[in-house]
Amino acid sequence: MPEFKSVFYRQEVTFMILGGTCTRNCRFCAVDKAKGCVLPVDPSEADNVALAVKKLGLKYVVVTSVTRDDLIDGGAGQFARVINAVYGVNHLIKNRGFNTGFSG
Ligand code: SF4
């Protein structure tokens, strides 16, 4: 869910990709924990994020994710797909990706 004040006044949004369930269990964090079961990576996620960026007319995007220790690449490929898709709809956009350490 975008934070609407940021969307309208600063034209920025943070997207959390790779689902809403984390494979780690940091006690301070409110993100849902996997408890042995995570959903597969959504193949339409990159296109959907890019579509949202275009529709909202964003100028700055932050991409972050839950940790996906269940994936061989830790989700790095999905980060690349999302960021490439975002640049595909707006090559001037400022984009910052915050990865989760990719199994580190
Ligand atoms: S790795 Fe990140 S998203 Fe996962 S539980 Fe820890 S702080 Fe939350």
Residues whose N, C-alpha, C, O or C-beta is under 5 A from the ligand:
A	BS01	SF4	C22 R24 N25 C26 C29 V31 S65 V66 T67
